[in-house]
Amino acid sequence: MTTQTGLPMSWSEWFALDAIDLADLIRKGKITPNEVVAQATAGVQRVDSELEGVLELFEDVRQNADSNNPNRSGTLYGVPIFLKDLGSRMAQRAQESGSRLLRGNISDVTDPLINNYLRAGLIPFGRSTTPEFGMTFDTSTNYLGTVKVTRNPWNPEHTPGGSSGGSAALVAAGVTPISMASDGGGSTRIPASYCGLVGLKASRGRISMPLNQSEYTWRIAVEGVVTRTVRDSAAVLDYLHTKPAGGTFYPMASPQGSYLESLTTPPQQMKIALSTGRWGRDVECDDAVVDRILAVAHVLEGLGHNVQEIEDDELCDWELMWNTYITQWICGRVMYLPVAQLHGVNPTEMEGMLSPMVFRHFDKAQSYTTLDLLQAMAGNNTITRSFSSFFENWDILLCPTHAIRVPVANGPYSLLRDEPLESWLSRMVDACRYTMPGNEAGLPGISIPTGVDDDGLPVGAMLYAGQGREDLVLRLAAAIEVAKPEWFAQMPLINVDRT
């Protein structure tokens, strides 16, 4: 398979492979993991000067793909994956969370998520970019001494989303078919939407949290991957749901069988609720986004499903939902203080250590009381039960992934902006109205591509199901992928196959 470039395959062959395809070639002996890592490294060299999604490549892995002992029997053995620079950690690897507070930080532990990647046979071979502490969907930072703006391979003037922006840009460009993501307000699903990818947020409690995070106090975040195909997301979830001794604060029944194998059985007729409403916000969803969601609804009706539009108030009490989520979102930022103290930073230096909007969150967090946080926890109970009641009558909720089109990079949602917190946060929440409730309620949700808008930029649709029903959203997403293959695995402007 060696080409004139010395690489094992041509770039068109490489781009066409998803993770399962690539692992199958390795299993059959047609290509080695070392050759795969070499080609992925060459892919970085081809596109990252324009995308700026890579923080580092692991030199030891470039020399020996098996240096971290990935499971050779894993379904995805030999497939390279970037580790997002946030969340779960790998021992002896840097993790800086896009922040000066953690500049040069090296982890001394490997978290359960990374162990599960290795169990799947995946090969962590580098770090991808994230905005500071994952606090927005624009992946721009300045903690390295200069402004680093990760860009969308469909149009580099625009953001790839975030906070898993580096991972999404690299997967969309074809550097590797899969990469690490995490989601506390849409940070897996939004970059999937903006880059034309598949992004699954699993149910609360399905996947183990990092060992240094409390599942109870930081209930909204779930880690996973972004991929180009539904089956790759299912294959990884078959490994990610395994938990270490001690389990989780959120009991979750084990799945009945393999998520990957379940995709071979198309879902029976489902009752699907359709919503493109305001969800408690003051502005409408962008018309171009609504058009793409209606196209998905039409496909689902063609597949025999019953799709009905619903009113916003059928879902939950939106005033309570936003008060609860925003309180949790801001209150959690008080943890930057012990992080700073742990790394020898004086509290009086915090403003100079954090980007403008992150500092404004941190500063605002000081004004919240214990009662505010307890009320938010009580509100979470109500919101979670409201959505659970909703899914007693519906199988799936279809909605946009994001309420806006893909914005410019380092633009109105950047943490580097200098403006009052209230206006910035309100704008961000307006855009994220469809993702954040899924984090608050702990629902499984998957963003899938629907084609592009009239600006030539991707638009994602989201499928939600009730707690623990990742199988439903995966199977329905797979059925849409079969019906509309042209929406999936499209080739953006910036890609490894460019001549």
Beta strands, then each sheet from edge to edge (+ up, - down):
strand 1: 54-57
strand 2: 80-84
strand 3: 123-128
strand 4: 140-141
strand 5: 148-149
strand 6: 178-183
strand 7: 198-201
strand 8: 222-227
strand 9: 271-274
strand 10: 306-309
strand 11: 396-400
strand 12: 445-452
strand 13: 458-464
sheet 1: 1+ 3- 2-
sheet 2: 4+ 5-
sheet 3: 6+ 8- 7+ 12- 13+ 11- 9- 10-
end
